[in-house]
Amino acid sequence: MAFVLAGSLRVHVQRLPATAGPTSDTGSDASDRPVVVFLHGLVVDNLSSFYCPLAVPAARAGHEVVLYDLRGHGRTERPAAGYDSRTAVRDLFALLDALDLGRRPVHLVGNSYGGTLALHAALARPDLVSGLTLLEPPLGGAWVENMVDTLSAAALSLEDSPVPAELLTLRLRKAAHLTAIADDLLNRTTLIDDIAGSRTFTPADYGRLHCPVLLVCGEHSELVPGARELARHAAQGSLRILPGLGHDVLKESSGALRDAVLAHLDATAARPRVGALVP
């Protein structure tokens, strides 16, 4: 476990070194490959959701890995404000600078809302983001409305709730901790208002993406139409549909997901790095 000051934010971060060299014939080592950075979802999620399904396998496949808790989540500092996508992208690149990785290309792997943040980051810094893997990314305006309604209802249910204390009484410490974090985020920060103000993406945004993009969605996910649109407009976009699954492909399909993600990471790492692109 490590904490890094990224700008003014104290961030909980974990780094996994590449534990195997790449199998290509290029003679390159892990330091020549993009750093794989994982971005998790909202409220009850944190870096641990990636650890076994994807992060450790990626490190074993020869990729240097960075996992971190987003602002206010997990063990990262929880300020009252700054939960908009613009600030989240600044947090990400400030963290990379603090880790002395600010000049290395990065491949961003984002789950759910983390996929949205990864896409914002790629549009903001095409010179640094060399690849994207987006798992169930919420992209359309309807998702924003539905998420705000869901978070607002959850905030009301948690306000002055005895649930965290009851969970502690039952010795369910992890559940109590996650519930307390959710209560703090929803009732004592600007997170809901910041999500409500989220900018939706357009086909023109997708057309500005010059890096390879893999989207992965469950067959029954309501987010498939948005993913199809992104894949259609991005120059190097591809969509993988996992049969029989809904939104949470990260938990429900570790084997098929792992294989798809590792193949994309390897293919992206083998590409020659291009110069800075103009957004």
C-alpha positions as a Markdown table, in Angstrom:
| # | Residue | x | y | z |
|---|---|---|---|---|
| 1 | Met | 0.0 | 0.0 | 0.0 |
| 2 | Ala | 1.3 | 3.5 | -0.9 |
| 3 | Phe | 0.0 | 7.1 | -0.8 |
| 4 | Val | 1.2 | 9.7 | -3.2 |
| 5 | Leu | 0.5 | 13.4 | -3.3 |
| 6 | Ala | -1.0 | 14.1 | -6.7 |
| 7 | Gly | -1.3 | 17.9 | -6.9 |
| 8 | Ser | -3.0 | 18.6 | -3.6 |
| 9 | Leu | -4.8 | 15.2 | -3.4 |
| 10 | Arg | -3.5 | 12.3 | -1.3 |
| 11 | Val | -4.0 | 9.3 | -3.5 |
| 12 | His | -3.9 | 5.6 | -2.6 |
| 13 | Val | -2.0 | 3.8 | -5.4 |
| 14 | Gln | -0.6 | 0.4 | -6.1 |
| 15 | Arg | 2.0 | -0.5 | -8.7 |
| 16 | Leu | 2.7 | -3.9 | -10.1 |
| 17 | Pro | 5.9 | -4.4 | -12.0 |
| 18 | Ala | 6.0 | -6.5 | -15.1 |
| 19 | Thr | 6.9 | -10.0 | -14.0 |
| 20 | Ala | 7.4 | -11.5 | -17.5 |
| 21 | Gly | 9.0 | -10.0 | -20.6 |
| 22 | Pro | 7.0 | -9.5 | -23.8 |
| 23 | Thr | 7.0 | -12.4 | -26.2 |
| 24 | Ser | 7.5 | -10.4 | -29.3 |
| 25 | Asp | 10.7 | -10.4 | -31.4 |
| 26 | Thr | 11.2 | -6.7 | -31.1 |
| 27 | Gly | 13.7 | -7.0 | -28.2 |
| 28 | Ser | 11.8 | -4.4 | -26.2 |
| 29 | Asp | 11.3 | -4.6 | -22.5 |
| 30 | Ala | 8.5 | -3.4 | -20.2 |
| 31 | Ser | 10.0 | 0.1 | -20.0 |
| 32 | Asp | 9.3 | 0.5 | -23.8 |
| 33 | Arg | 5.6 | -0.5 | -23.4 |
| 34 | Pro | 2.7 | 1.7 | -22.3 |
| 35 | Val | 2.0 | 1.7 | -18.6 |
| 36 | Val | -1.4 | 0.1 | -18.0 |
| 37 | Val | -3.5 | 2.3 | -15.7 |
| 38 | Phe | -6.8 | 1.0 | -14.2 |
| 39 | Leu | -9.8 | 3.3 | -13.4 |
| 40 | His | -12.7 | 1.9 | -11.4 |
| 41 | Gly | -16.4 | 2.8 | -11.1 |
| 42 | Leu | -18.4 | 5.0 | -8.8 |
| 43 | Val | -19.2 | 5.1 | -5.1 |
| 44 | Val | -18.7 | 1.5 | -3.8 |
| 45 | Asp | -15.9 | 0.6 | -6.2 |
| 46 | Asn | -12.2 | 0.9 | -5.7 |
| 47 | Leu | -8.9 | -0.4 | -7.1 |
| 48 | Ser | -9.3 | -3.9 | -5.6 |
| 49 | Ser | -12.0 | -4.8 | -8.2 |
| 50 | Phe | -9.3 | -5.0 | -10.9 |
| 51 | Tyr | -6.6 | -6.8 | -8.9 |
| 52 | Cys | -7.2 | -10.5 | -9.5 |
| 53 | Pro | -9.3 | -10.4 | -12.7 |
| 54 | Leu | -7.1 | -8.1 | -14.8 |
| 55 | Ala | -4.2 | -6.3 | -13.0 |
| 56 | Val | -2.2 | -9.3 | -11.9 |
| 57 | Pro | -2.7 | -11.2 | -15.2 |
| 58 | Ala | -1.5 | -8.0 | -17.1 |
| 59 | Ala | 1.6 | -7.8 | -14.9 |
| 60 | Arg | 2.3 | -11.4 | -15.5 |
| 61 | Ala | 2.0 | -10.8 | -19.3 |
| 62 | Gly | 4.7 | -8.2 | -19.2 |
| 63 | His | 2.9 | -5.0 | -18.6 |
| 64 | Glu | 3.7 | -2.4 | -15.9 |
| 65 | Val | 0.5 | -1.7 | -14.0 |
| 66 | Val | -0.8 | 1.2 | -11.9 |
| 67 | Leu | -4.0 | 0.9 | -9.9 |
| 68 | Tyr | -5.4 | 3.8 | -7.8 |
| 69 | Asp | -8.5 | 4.8 | -5.9 |
| 70 | Leu | -10.3 | 7.7 | -7.5 |
| 71 | Arg | -10.9 | 10.9 | -5.5 |
| 72 | Gly | -13.1 | 10.2 | -2.5 |
| 73 | His | -13.1 | 6.4 | -3.1 |
| 74 | Gly | -11.4 | 3.7 | -1.2 |
| 75 | Arg | -8.4 | 5.0 | 0.7 |
| 76 | Thr | -7.9 | 8.1 | -1.3 |
| 77 | Glu | -8.6 | 11.5 | 0.3 |
| 78 | Arg | -12.2 | 12.6 | 0.2 |
| 79 | Pro | -12.5 | 16.3 | -0.3 |
| 80 | Ala | -15.9 | 18.0 | -0.4 |
| 81 | Ala | -15.7 | 18.9 | -4.1 |
| 82 | Gly | -14.0 | 18.1 | -7.4 |
| 83 | Tyr | -15.9 | 15.0 | -8.6 |
| 84 | Asp | -16.4 | 16.3 | -12.2 |
| 85 | Ser | -14.6 | 14.6 | -15.1 |
| 86 | Arg | -12.3 | 17.5 | -15.8 |
| 87 | Thr | -10.9 | 17.3 | -12.2 |
| 88 | Ala | -10.7 | 13.5 | -12.4 |
| 89 | Val | -8.6 | 13.8 | -15.5 |
| 90 | Arg | -6.3 | 16.3 | -13.8 |
| 91 | Asp | -6.0 | 14.0 | -10.8 |
| 92 | Leu | -5.0 | 11.1 | -13.1 |
| 93 | Phe | -2.2 | 13.0 | -14.9 |
| 94 | Ala | -1.0 | 14.6 | -11.7 |
| 95 | Leu | -0.7 | 11.1 | -10.2 |
| 96 | Leu | 1.4 | 10.0 | -13.3 |
| 97 | Asp | 3.7 | 13.0 | -12.8 |
| 98 | Ala | 4.1 | 12.2 | -9.1 |
| 99 | Leu | 5.0 | 8.6 | -10.1 |
| 100 | Asp | 7.5 | 9.9 | -12.6 |
| 101 | Leu | 5.4 | 8.4 | -15.4 |
| 102 | Gly | 4.2 | 11.6 | -17.0 |
| 103 | Arg | 6.3 | 11.1 | -20.1 |
| 104 | Arg | 5.5 | 7.4 | -20.7 |
| 105 | Pro | 2.6 | 6.4 | -22.9 |
| 106 | Val | -0.3 | 4.9 | -21.0 |
| 107 | His | -3.0 | 2.4 | -21.8 |
| 108 | Leu | -6.1 | 3.2 | -19.8 |
| 109 | Val | -8.5 | 0.5 | -18.7 |
| 110 | Gly | -11.7 | 1.9 | -17.3 |
| 111 | Asn | -14.7 | 0.0 | -15.8 |
| 112 | Ser | -18.2 | 1.6 | -15.9 |
| 113 | Tyr | -17.7 | 5.3 | -15.0 |
| 114 | Gly | -14.0 | 4.7 | -15.0 |
| 115 | Gly | -14.4 | 4.1 | -18.7 |
| 116 | Thr | -16.0 | 7.5 | -19.2 |
| 117 | Leu | -13.0 | 9.1 | -17.4 |
| 118 | Ala | -10.6 | 7.1 | -19.5 |
| 119 | Leu | -12.3 | 8.4 | -22.6 |
| 120 | His | -12.1 | 12.0 | -21.3 |
| 121 | Ala | -8.4 | 11.6 | -20.6 |
| 122 | Ala | -7.7 | 10.2 | -24.1 |
| 123 | Leu | -9.4 | 13.2 | -25.7 |
| 124 | Ala | -7.5 | 15.6 | -23.4 |
| 125 | Arg | -4.1 | 14.1 | -23.9 |
| 126 | Pro | -3.9 | 12.1 | -27.1 |
| 127 | Asp | -0.1 | 12.5 | -27.0 |
| 128 | Leu | 0.1 | 10.3 | -23.8 |
| 129 | Val | -2.9 | 7.9 | -24.1 |
| 130 | Ser | -1.8 | 5.2 | -26.6 |
| 131 | Gly | -4.7 | 2.8 | -26.0 |
| 132 | Leu | -8.1 | 2.4 | -24.4 |
| 133 | Thr | -10.0 | -0.6 | -23.0 |
| 134 | Leu | -13.5 | 0.4 | -21.9 |
| 135 | Leu | -15.6 | -2.0 | -19.9 |
| 136 | Glu | -19.3 | -1.1 | -20.0 |
| 137 | Pro | -18.6 | 2.6 | -20.4 |
| 138 | Pro | -21.7 | 4.9 | -19.8 |
| 139 | Leu | -21.6 | 7.3 | -22.7 |
| 140 | Gly | -25.1 | 8.7 | -23.3 |
| 141 | Gly | -27.2 | 11.5 | -21.7 |
| 142 | Ala | -29.8 | 9.1 | -20.5 |
| 143 | Trp | -27.3 | 7.3 | -18.3 |
| 144 | Val | -26.5 | 10.6 | -16.6 |
| 145 | Glu | -30.2 | 11.1 | -15.7 |
| 146 | Asn | -30.6 | 7.6 | -14.5 |
| 147 | Met | -27.4 | 7.6 | -12.5 |
| 148 | Val | -28.3 | 10.9 | -10.8 |
| 149 | Asp | -31.8 | 9.5 | -9.9 |
| 150 | Thr | -30.2 | 6.3 | -8.5 |
| 151 | Leu | -27.5 | 8.2 | -6.5 |
| 152 | Ser | -30.0 | 10.6 | -5.1 |
| 153 | Ala | -32.3 | 7.8 | -3.9 |
| 154 | Ala | -29.3 | 6.1 | -2.4 |
| 155 | Ala | -28.2 | 9.3 | -0.6 |
| 156 | Leu | -31.6 | 9.6 | 1.0 |
| 157 | Ser | -31.6 | 6.0 | 2.2 |
| 158 | Leu | -28.2 | 6.4 | 3.7 |
| 159 | Glu | -28.7 | 9.8 | 5.4 |
| 160 | Asp | -28.7 | 9.3 | 9.2 |
| 161 | Ser | -29.0 | 5.5 | 8.5 |
| 162 | Pro | -28.2 | 3.1 | 11.3 |
| 163 | Val | -27.0 | 0.5 | 8.8 |
| 164 | Pro | -23.2 | 1.1 | 9.2 |
| 165 | Ala | -23.4 | 0.7 | 13.0 |
| 166 | Glu | -25.6 | -2.4 | 12.6 |
| 167 | Leu | -23.1 | -4.0 | 10.2 |
| 168 | Leu | -20.3 | -3.3 | 12.6 |
| 169 | Thr | -22.3 | -5.0 | 15.4 |
| 170 | Leu | -22.6 | -8.0 | 13.1 |
| 171 | Arg | -18.8 | -7.9 | 12.5 |
| 172 | Leu | -19.3 | -7.1 | 8.9 |
| 173 | Arg | -16.5 | -4.6 | 8.8 |
| 174 | Lys | -15.9 | -4.4 | 5.1 |
| 175 | Ala | -19.6 | -3.9 | 4.3 |
| 176 | Ala | -19.8 | -1.2 | 7.1 |
| 177 | His | -16.7 | 0.6 | 5.7 |
| 178 | Leu | -18.1 | 0.6 | 2.1 |
| 179 | Thr | -21.5 | 1.8 | 3.3 |
| 180 | Ala | -19.8 | 4.6 | 5.3 |
| 181 | Ile | -17.8 | 5.7 | 2.3 |
| 182 | Ala | -21.0 | 5.7 | 0.1 |
| 183 | Asp | -22.7 | 7.9 | 2.7 |
| 184 | Asp | -19.9 | 10.4 | 2.8 |
| 185 | Leu | -19.6 | 10.6 | -1.0 |
| 186 | Leu | -23.3 | 10.9 | -1.6 |
| 187 | Asn | -24.3 | 13.2 | 1.3 |
| 188 | Arg | -21.2 | 15.2 | 2.1 |
| 189 | Thr | -19.6 | 15.9 | -1.3 |
| 190 | Thr | -20.6 | 17.5 | -4.6 |
| 191 | Leu | -20.4 | 14.1 | -6.4 |
| 192 | Ile | -24.1 | 13.9 | -7.4 |
| 193 | Asp | -24.2 | 17.5 | -8.6 |
| 194 | Asp | -20.9 | 17.0 | -10.5 |
| 195 | Ile | -22.3 | 13.8 | -12.2 |
| 196 | Ala | -25.5 | 15.7 | -13.1 |
| 197 | Gly | -23.3 | 18.3 | -14.9 |
| 198 | Ser | -21.4 | 15.7 | -17.0 |
| 199 | Arg | -20.9 | 16.5 | -20.6 |
| 200 | Thr | -22.1 | 13.8 | -23.0 |
| 201 | Phe | -19.9 | 12.6 | -25.9 |
| 202 | Thr | -20.6 | 13.2 | -29.6 |
| 203 | Pro | -19.7 | 11.3 | -32.7 |
| 204 | Ala | -17.2 | 14.2 | -33.4 |
| 205 | Asp | -15.5 | 13.3 | -30.1 |
| 206 | Tyr | -15.2 | 9.7 | -31.1 |
| 207 | Gly | -13.7 | 10.7 | -34.4 |
| 208 | Arg | -10.9 | 12.5 | -32.6 |
| 209 | Leu | -9.7 | 9.3 | -31.0 |
| 210 | His | -6.5 | 8.1 | -32.8 |
| 211 | Cys | -5.6 | 5.3 | -30.5 |
| 212 | Pro | -6.9 | 1.7 | -30.6 |
| 213 | Val | -10.1 | 1.4 | -28.5 |
| 214 | Leu | -11.6 | -1.9 | -27.3 |
| 215 | Leu | -15.1 | -1.8 | -25.8 |
| 216 | Val | -16.5 | -4.8 | -23.9 |
| 217 | Cys | -20.2 | -5.0 | -22.9 |
| 218 | Gly | -22.5 | -7.7 | -21.7 |
| 219 | Glu | -25.1 | -8.9 | -24.2 |
| 220 | His | -28.0 | -7.7 | -22.1 |
| 221 | Ser | -26.4 | -4.4 | -21.0 |
| 222 | Glu | -28.4 | -1.2 | -21.7 |
| 223 | Leu | -25.0 | 0.4 | -22.6 |
| 224 | Val | -24.5 | -1.6 | -25.8 |
| 225 | Pro | -26.0 | 1.0 | -28.2 |
| 226 | Gly | -23.6 | 3.7 | -26.9 |
| 227 | Ala | -20.7 | 1.4 | -27.3 |
| 228 | Arg | -21.7 | 0.5 | -30.8 |
| 229 | Glu | -21.8 | 4.2 | -31.7 |
| 230 | Leu | -18.3 | 4.8 | -30.3 |
| 231 | Ala | -16.9 | 1.7 | -32.1 |
| 232 | Arg | -18.5 | 2.9 | -35.3 |
| 233 | His | -17.0 | 6.4 | -35.2 |
| 234 | Ala | -13.6 | 5.8 | -33.7 |
| 235 | Ala | -10.9 | 5.1 | -36.4 |
| 236 | Gln | -9.6 | 2.1 | -34.5 |
| 237 | Gly | -12.6 | 1.1 | -32.4 |
| 238 | Ser | -13.8 | -2.5 | -31.8 |
| 239 | Leu | -16.6 | -3.9 | -29.7 |
| 240 | Arg | -16.7 | -7.3 | -28.0 |
| 241 | Ile | -20.1 | -8.5 | -26.7 |
| 242 | Leu | -20.0 | -11.2 | -24.0 |
| 243 | Pro | -23.0 | -13.4 | -24.3 |
| 244 | Gly | -25.4 | -14.0 | -21.4 |
| 245 | Leu | -24.1 | -11.1 | -19.3 |
| 246 | Gly | -25.4 | -7.7 | -18.1 |
| 247 | His | -23.6 | -4.7 | -17.0 |
| 248 | Asp | -21.0 | -6.1 | -14.5 |
| 249 | Val | -18.7 | -8.0 | -16.9 |
| 250 | Leu | -15.7 | -7.4 | -14.6 |
| 251 | Lys | -17.2 | -9.7 | -12.0 |
| 252 | Glu | -19.2 | -12.0 | -14.1 |
| 253 | Ser | -16.8 | -13.1 | -16.9 |
| 254 | Ser | -13.2 | -13.0 | -15.6 |
| 255 | Gly | -12.0 | -15.6 | -18.1 |
| 256 | Ala | -13.4 | -14.3 | -21.4 |
| 257 | Leu | -12.8 | -10.8 | -20.3 |
| 258 | Arg | -9.2 | -11.4 | -19.3 |
| 259 | Asp | -8.4 | -13.0 | -22.6 |
| 260 | Ala | -9.9 | -10.2 | -24.6 |
| 261 | Val | -8.2 | -7.5 | -22.6 |
| 262 | Leu | -4.7 | -9.1 | -22.6 |
| 263 | Ala | -4.9 | -9.6 | -26.3 |
| 264 | His | -5.7 | -5.9 | -26.8 |
| 265 | Leu | -3.0 | -4.8 | -24.4 |
| 266 | Asp | -0.4 | -6.9 | -26.3 |
| 267 | Ala | -1.6 | -5.7 | -29.7 |
| 268 | Thr | -1.5 | -2.1 | -28.6 |
| 269 | Ala | 1.9 | -2.4 | -26.9 |
| 270 | Ala | 3.4 | -3.9 | -30.1 |
| 271 | Arg | 2.4 | -0.8 | -32.2 |
| 272 | Pro | 5.1 | 1.8 | -32.9 |
| 273 | Arg | 4.6 | 4.9 | -30.8 |
| 274 | Val | 3.4 | 7.9 | -32.8 |
| 275 | Gly | 4.2 | 11.6 | -32.0 |
| 276 | Ala | 1.9 | 14.0 | -30.2 |
| 277 | Leu | -1.5 | 14.5 | -31.9 |
| 278 | Val | -3.4 | 17.7 | -32.0 |
| 279 | Pro | -6.9 | 17.3 | -30.3 |
